Amino acid sequence: MFDGYGSGVADSPNERTRGDARVAPKQRSVPEHDTFRRLLDAVAAGAMSVDEALAYCGPVDGDDGLSYAELDHLRRERTGFGEVVYCPGKSDEQIASIVDRLAARSPVVVATRATASNYEAVRAVVTDAVYDADARIIAVERAPTERVGLVAVVSAGTADRPVAAEAAVALDLMGNAVARVEDVGVAGLHRVLGHVGALRSANVVVVVAGMEGALPSVVAGLTDRPIVAVPTSVGYGASFGGLAALLTMLNACATGVTVTNIDGGFAAACAASRINHLAALAAGAPAR
């Protein structure tokens, strides 16, 4: 793997120990020309593709002709998935132009928190765009991605469905096999117990819940898989727009629970996708 700071950090004579723990030394600054030399050496050795090397060099893609946006066409090479459009705060015309430019150079384009009006504007210029109203996602998928591994998306109640749908649809577009488990909140605990098989066969479980937000703790006590918990803004006054669920999840007594922001279905998908792809790769699935 390319390391712009050079190799041999673990064996540095400056390394110190504190008890049994190894403490990394402070990094020295590295001249820019040294970083570029290592990039070129990595390309010459076949350890890095030209596109990957370019991704370390910053924007090199030319002008997309948009005064309000500088698009990151190399994000897929750096992170495994392309730039995603967040629709709120943008006009219909801006969203349509951005999706159009991205779709010209990327096999999969995603726009989140989109409205029907946003979609109509996009479809006028990108005719193969599709819209999932539950997930509020506009998608263009011109080269279908192989779906690997398995991510379970579990939601507590029907009111949590939009956030769960956002996570599930985003996961699908990122190349993950997805299983949905819906309406299994803790008020009827027997419901989630009927899905233990799915919880234990997935590589990672996304759990979406509002109200008091107790479901992730329950699920984490039923499986050894990592849990990505998503608090939703569903609930009455004292839920404080999802804050109560967020605090419950952050204070979960069950282990293995990581928590996203309130209503963060897309954020959960990003984290779960990376976990799932690493697990699938370890099991022999082809790399992205």
C-alpha positions in Angstrom: 0.0 0.0 0.0 1.3 3.5 -0.9 2.5 5.5 2.2 3.4 9.1 1.4 5.4 9.2 4.6 7.6 6.3 3.6 8.0 2.8 5.2 9.6 1.4 8.3 7.6 3.4 10.8 7.1 0.4 13.1 10.8 -0.3 13.2 11.9 3.4 13.7 14.6 3.9 16.3 12.5 6.7 17.7 9.7 4.3 18.6 8.9 4.2 22.3 7.0 1.8 24.5 4.6 2.5 27.3 4.0 -0.7 29.2 3.2 -3.3 26.6 1.7 -0.8 24.2 3.7 0.5 21.2 3.7 4.2 20.7 4.3 5.6 17.2 6.9 8.3 16.8 6.0 11.8 15.6 6.0 12.0 11.8 8.6 14.2 10.2 7.5 16.5 7.4 8.1 15.1 3.9 9.1 17.2 0.9 6.5 17.3 -1.8 8.9 16.0 -4.4 9.6 12.9 -2.3 5.8 12.2 -2.2 5.6 12.4 -6.0 8.6 10.2 -6.4 7.0 7.5 -4.2 3.8 7.8 -6.3 5.8 7.4 -9.5 7.7 4.5 -8.1 4.5 2.8 -7.0 3.0 3.2 -10.5 6.2 1.9 -12.1 6.2 -1.2 -9.8 2.6 -1.9 -10.6 1.5 -1.4 -7.0 -0.8 1.5 -8.0 -2.8 2.4 -11.1 -2.4 5.7 -12.9 -5.9 6.7 -11.7 -5.1 6.0 -8.1 -1.9 8.0 -8.4 -3.8 10.9 -9.9 -6.3 10.7 -7.0 -3.5 11.6 -4.6 -2.6 14.7 -6.7 -5.9 16.6 -6.2 -8.3 17.9 -8.9 -6.9 17.1 -12.4 -10.1 16.6 -14.2 -10.6 19.8 -16.0 -13.5 22.2 -15.8 -17.1 20.8 -15.7 -18.5 24.2 -16.6 -20.3 24.6 -13.3 -19.7 27.9 -11.4 -21.3 26.5 -8.2 -19.6 23.0 -8.0 -16.2 21.4 -8.4 -16.9 17.8 -9.0 -14.7 15.0 -7.6 -14.5 12.5 -10.5 -11.7 10.5 -8.8 -13.5 9.8 -5.5 -14.3 6.2 -6.6 -10.6 5.5 -7.1 -9.8 6.8 -3.6 -12.7 5.5 -1.6 -14.5 2.8 -3.6 -17.6 4.8 -4.4 -18.1 8.0 -6.4 -19.2 11.4 -5.2 -22.8 11.5 -4.0 -25.1 14.5 -4.5 -26.8 15.9 -1.4 -29.9 17.6 -2.8 -31.2 20.0 0.0 -30.0 23.5 -0.5 -29.5 23.1 -4.3 -31.9 24.1 -7.0 -33.5 21.6 -9.4 -31.3 22.9 -12.2 -28.1 22.6 -10.1 -28.9 19.1 -9.1 -29.8 18.1 -12.7 -26.5 19.6 -14.1 -24.4 17.9 -11.4 -26.0 14.5 -11.9 -25.6 14.9 -15.7 -21.8 15.7 -15.4 -21.2 12.9 -12.9 -23.2 10.3 -15.0 -21.0 11.1 -18.0 -18.0 9.7 -16.2 -19.2 7.3 -13.6 -21.2 4.0 -13.9 -23.3 4.7 -10.8 -24.5 8.1 -9.6 -26.5 8.7 -6.4 -28.4 11.8 -5.2 -29.8 11.7 -1.7 -32.7 13.5 0.1 -34.2 14.2 -3.3 -37.7 15.4 -3.9 -40.0 14.5 -6.8 -39.3 17.9 -8.3 -35.6 17.3 -8.1 -36.1 14.0 -9.9 -38.2 15.5 -12.7 -35.4 18.0 -13.4 -32.8 15.3 -13.5 -34.9 13.0 -15.7 -35.2 15.8 -18.2 -31.4 15.6 -18.9 -30.6 12.1 -17.7 -33.4 10.0 -19.1 -32.4 6.7 -17.5 -32.4 8.1 -13.9 -34.8 6.4 -11.5 -36.3 7.6 -8.2 -37.1 5.7 -5.0 -39.7 7.8 -3.2 -39.3 5.9 0.1 -35.5 6.4 0.2 -35.6 9.8 -1.5 -32.8 8.7 -3.7 -32.2 9.5 -7.4 -30.0 6.9 -9.0 -28.3 6.3 -12.4 -26.8 2.8 -12.8 -25.4 2.3 -16.3 -23.0 -0.5 -15.4 -24.6 -2.7 -12.7 -22.3 -3.5 -9.9 -22.0 -7.0 -8.5 -23.8 -7.3 -5.2 -21.5 -9.1 -2.7 -21.7 -10.3 0.9 -24.8 -9.5 3.0 -26.0 -6.5 5.0 -29.1 -6.7 7.1 -31.1 -3.5 7.5 -33.4 -3.7 10.5 -36.0 -1.1 11.4 -38.1 -0.7 14.5 -41.3 0.7 13.1 -43.1 1.8 9.9 -42.4 5.4 10.8 -38.6 4.6 10.6 -39.0 3.2 7.1 -37.7 6.3 5.1 -34.4 6.3 6.9 -34.1 2.5 6.7 -35.0 2.7 3.0 -32.3 5.3 2.4 -29.7 2.9 4.0 -30.9 -0.1 2.1 -31.1 1.6 -1.4 -27.7 3.2 -0.9 -26.2 -0.1 0.1 -27.7 -1.8 -2.9 -26.2 0.8 -5.3 -22.8 0.5 -3.5 -22.7 -3.2 -4.5 -24.0 -5.0 -1.4 -26.6 -7.7 -1.1 -29.2 -6.4 1.3 -31.8 -8.1 3.5 -34.6 -6.0 5.0 -36.2 -6.7 8.3 -39.0 -4.3 9.1 -41.3 -3.4 12.0 -39.6 -5.4 14.7 -39.4 -2.8 17.5 -38.9 -3.7 21.1 -42.5 -3.2 22.1 -43.1 -6.7 20.5 -39.7 -8.4 21.3 -40.8 -11.7 19.8 -40.8 -10.1 16.3 -37.0 -9.6 16.2 -36.3 -13.0 17.7 -37.9 -14.5 14.6 -35.1 -13.0 12.4 -32.0 -14.2 14.4 -30.9 -16.3 11.4 -30.6 -13.2 9.2 -28.9 -11.2 12.0 -26.2 -13.9 12.3 -25.6 -14.6 8.6 -25.1 -10.9 7.6 -21.6 -9.4 7.7 -22.9 -6.3 9.3 -26.3 -5.1 10.6 -27.8 -1.6 10.3 -30.4 -1.0 12.9 -32.8 2.0 12.6 -35.0 3.1 15.5 -36.7 6.1 16.9 -38.6 6.7 20.1 -36.3 5.4 22.9 -33.9 3.8 20.4 -33.5 0.5 22.3 -33.5 -1.9 19.3 -29.7 -1.8 18.5 -28.9 -3.0 22.0 -31.3 -5.9 21.6 -29.9 -6.8 18.2 -26.3 -6.5 19.4 -27.1 -9.0 22.2 -28.3 -11.6 19.6 -25.4 -11.6 17.1 -21.7 -11.3 17.0 -21.8 -9.1 13.9 -20.9 -5.4 14.0 -23.9 -3.1 14.5 -24.4 0.3 12.8 -27.1 2.1 14.8 -29.2 4.9 13.3 -31.4 7.0 15.6 -34.4 8.6 13.9 -36.3 11.7 14.7 -39.5 9.7 15.2 -41.1 10.2 18.6 -43.1 12.5 20.8 -42.0 15.7 22.5 -39.4 14.3 24.9 -37.7 12.5 22.1 -36.3 15.9 21.2 -36.2 15.1 17.5 -34.2 12.0 17.9 -31.8 13.1 20.6 -33.3 10.6 23.1 -32.7 7.7 20.7 -29.2 9.0 19.9 -28.3 9.1 23.6 -29.7 5.7 24.2 -27.7 4.2 21.4 -24.5 6.0 22.5 -25.0 4.5 25.9 -25.8 1.0 24.8 -24.8 -1.6 27.3 -24.4 -4.2 24.5 -21.0 -4.3 22.7 -20.2 -3.8 19.1 -22.6 -0.8 18.5 -21.5 2.2 16.4 -23.8 5.1 16.1 -24.5 7.5 13.2 -26.1 11.0 13.3 -29.9 11.3 13.6 -31.7 10.1 10.5 -28.3 9.2 9.0 -29.4 6.3 6.8 -26.8 7.2 4.1 -24.0 7.5 6.6 -24.8 4.1 8.0 -24.8 2.7 4.4 -21.3 4.0 3.8 -19.9 2.5 7.0 -21.7 -0.8 6.5 -20.7 -1.1 2.9 -17.0 -0.8 3.7 -17.3 -3.5 6.4 -19.3 -5.8 4.1 -16.9 -5.4 1.2 -13.9 -6.2 3.4 -15.6 -9.3 4.8 -16.7 -10.4 1.3 -13.1 -9.8 0.0 -11.8 -12.0 2.8 -14.3 -14.6 1.8 -13.0 -14.6 -1.8 -15.4 -12.1 -3.5 -13.8 -10.0 -6.3 -12.5 -6.5 -5.2 -14.3 -3.4 -6.3 
